[in-house]
Amino acid sequence: MTVPTHFRRNSQIPGIVVLHYASLPADDVQTSQGFKFTRPLQTILDLIDAGTVEPRFIRQALRQALDRGLIAHHQIQDRHLIGAASKMFEEVMREAA
């Protein structure tokens, strides 16, 4: 779970939850039914950065998000990705073409 950098909690965080501290741009956050969550592109980038999910599953999620219109090609280009994220996105985009 990503929380603002200034987030503090007085009670114990459940063991199943891992907190990541970051200040996210408003464009990367969506609200629905009272919950805030990151948009698909940001979520996939977070998973790549965390390195805790197998790349094949991330590629699958990216392909599905592109196919369903949850991520637009221009959003990827606007991010100016580098490193592992850039390589993975290029591979998936090449396969989709």
C-alpha positions as YAML, in Angstrom:
chain: A
units: angstrom
residues:
- id: 1
  name: MET
  ca: [0.00, 0.00, 0.00]
- id: 2
  name: THR
  ca: [1.41, 3.39, -0.96]
- id: 3
  name: VAL
  ca: [0.85, 6.15, 1.58]
- id: 4
  name: PRO
  ca: [1.98, 9.79, 1.60]
- id: 5
  name: THR
  ca: [5.52, 10.39, 2.84]
- id: 6
  name: HIS
  ca: [4.15, 12.16, 5.92]
- id: 7
  name: PHE
  ca: [1.80, 9.27, 6.85]
- id: 8
  name: ARG
  ca: [2.01, 8.09, 10.46]
- id: 9
  name: ARG
  ca: [-0.06, 5.52, 12.28]
- id: 10
  name: ASN
  ca: [-0.24, 5.01, 16.04]
- id: 11
  name: SER
  ca: [-1.49, 1.42, 15.90]
- id: 12
  name: GLN
  ca: [0.23, -1.64, 14.48]
- id: 13
  name: ILE
  ca: [0.10, -2.22, 10.73]
- id: 14
  name: PRO
  ca: [-1.33, -5.68, 9.86]
- id: 15
  name: GLY
  ca: [1.42, -8.09, 8.81]
- id: 16
  name: ILE
  ca: [-0.13, -8.65, 5.40]
- id: 17
  name: VAL
  ca: [0.25, -4.96, 4.53]
- id: 18
  name: VAL
  ca: [3.55, -3.49, 3.36]
- id: 19
  name: LEU
  ca: [3.67, 0.29, 3.36]
- id: 20
  name: HIS
  ca: [5.51, 2.21, 0.67]
- id: 21
  name: TYR
  ca: [5.99, 5.93, 1.23]
- id: 22
  name: ALA
  ca: [5.68, 8.21, -1.78]
- id: 23
  name: SER
  ca: [4.09, 11.44, -2.89]
- id: 24
  name: LEU
  ca: [2.15, 10.56, -6.01]
- id: 25
  name: PRO
  ca: [0.92, 13.06, -8.59]
- id: 26
  name: ALA
  ca: [-2.86, 13.44, -8.65]
- id: 27
  name: ASP
  ca: [-2.90, 12.04, -12.22]
- id: 28
  name: ASP
  ca: [-1.63, 8.69, -10.90]
- id: 29
  name: VAL
  ca: [-4.38, 8.32, -8.30]
- id: 30
  name: GLN
  ca: [-7.99, 7.38, -8.89]
- id: 31
  name: THR
  ca: [-10.92, 7.36, -6.44]
- id: 32
  name: SER
  ca: [-13.87, 4.99, -6.53]
- id: 33
  name: GLN
  ca: [-16.40, 4.07, -3.85]
- id: 34
  name: GLY
  ca: [-14.46, 6.06, -1.26]
- id: 35
  name: PHE
  ca: [-11.12, 4.32, -1.94]
- id: 36
  name: LYS
  ca: [-8.04, 5.84, -3.51]
- id: 37
  name: PHE
  ca: [-5.80, 3.65, -5.63]
- id: 38
  name: THR
  ca: [-3.13, 4.05, -8.26]
- id: 39
  name: ARG
  ca: [-4.02, 3.89, -11.91]
- id: 40
  name: PRO
  ca: [-2.95, 0.78, -13.86]
- id: 41
  name: LEU
  ca: [0.22, 2.28, -15.35]
- id: 42
  name: GLN
  ca: [1.51, 3.44, -11.95]
- id: 43
  name: THR
  ca: [0.61, 0.09, -10.37]
- id: 44
  name: ILE
  ca: [2.59, -1.82, -13.01]
- id: 45
  name: LEU
  ca: [5.57, 0.52, -12.61]
- id: 46
  name: ASP
  ca: [5.42, 0.00, -8.84]
- id: 47
  name: LEU
  ca: [5.43, -3.77, -9.31]
- id: 48
  name: ILE
  ca: [8.48, -3.56, -11.58]
- id: 49
  name: ASP
  ca: [10.30, -1.40, -9.03]
- id: 50
  name: ALA
  ca: [9.41, -3.72, -6.14]
- id: 51
  name: GLY
  ca: [10.79, -6.76, -7.96]
- id: 52
  name: THR
  ca: [8.44, -9.08, -6.08]
- id: 53
  name: VAL
  ca: [6.29, -10.22, -9.01]
- id: 54
  name: GLU
  ca: [7.55, -12.45, -11.79]
- id: 55
  name: PRO
  ca: [8.14, -10.48, -15.01]
- id: 56
  name: ARG
  ca: [5.84, -12.79, -17.01]
- id: 57
  name: PHE
  ca: [2.91, -11.77, -14.81]
- id: 58
  name: ILE
  ca: [3.77, -8.10, -15.18]
- id: 59
  name: ARG
  ca: [3.98, -8.50, -18.96]
- id: 60
  name: GLN
  ca: [0.58, -10.21, -18.91]
- id: 61
  name: ALA
  ca: [-0.93, -7.38, -16.84]
- id: 62
  name: LEU
  ca: [0.55, -4.80, -19.18]
- id: 63
  name: ARG
  ca: [-0.78, -6.57, -22.28]
- id: 64
  name: GLN
  ca: [-4.24, -6.84, -20.75]
- id: 65
  name: ALA
  ca: [-4.25, -3.20, -19.65]
- id: 66
  name: LEU
  ca: [-3.27, -2.10, -23.17]
- id: 67
  name: ASP
  ca: [-5.86, -4.41, -24.80]
- id: 68
  name: ARG
  ca: [-8.62, -3.13, -22.49]
- id: 69
  name: GLY
  ca: [-7.69, 0.52, -22.98]
- id: 70
  name: LEU
  ca: [-6.71, 0.99, -19.33]
- id: 71
  name: ILE
  ca: [-3.31, 2.26, -20.45]
- id: 72
  name: ALA
  ca: [-2.81, 4.30, -23.61]
- id: 73
  name: HIS
  ca: [0.39, 4.22, -25.63]
- id: 74
  name: HIS
  ca: [0.87, 7.96, -25.17]
- id: 75
  name: GLN
  ca: [0.84, 7.53, -21.38]
- id: 76
  name: ILE
  ca: [3.79, 5.16, -21.64]
- id: 77
  name: GLN
  ca: [5.66, 7.50, -23.98]
- id: 78
  name: ASP
  ca: [5.00, 10.47, -21.68]
- id: 79
  name: ARG
  ca: [6.71, 8.67, -18.77]
- id: 80
  name: HIS
  ca: [10.15, 8.48, -20.42]
- id: 81
  name: LEU
  ca: [10.82, 5.10, -18.81]
- id: 82
  name: ILE
  ca: [14.33, 3.84, -18.12]
- id: 83
  name: GLY
  ca: [15.92, 0.58, -17.02]
- id: 84
  name: ALA
  ca: [13.91, -2.60, -16.52]
- id: 85
  name: ALA
  ca: [10.59, -0.81, -16.99]
- id: 86
  name: SER
  ca: [11.65, 0.60, -20.35]
- id: 87
  name: LYS
  ca: [12.83, -2.79, -21.60]
- id: 88
  name: MET
  ca: [9.68, -4.58, -20.47]
- id: 89
  name: PHE
  ca: [7.33, -1.99, -21.95]
- id: 90
  name: GLU
  ca: [9.23, -1.99, -25.26]
- id: 91
  name: GLU
  ca: [8.99, -5.80, -25.49]
- id: 92
  name: VAL
  ca: [5.26, -5.83, -24.84]
- id: 93
  name: MET
  ca: [4.60, -2.95, -27.23]
- id: 94
  name: ARG
  ca: [6.62, -4.71, -29.95]
- id: 95
  name: GLU
  ca: [4.63, -7.94, -29.42]
- id: 96
  name: ALA
  ca: [1.35, -6.02, -29.61]
- id: 97
  name: ALA
  ca: [2.24, -4.38, -32.94]
...
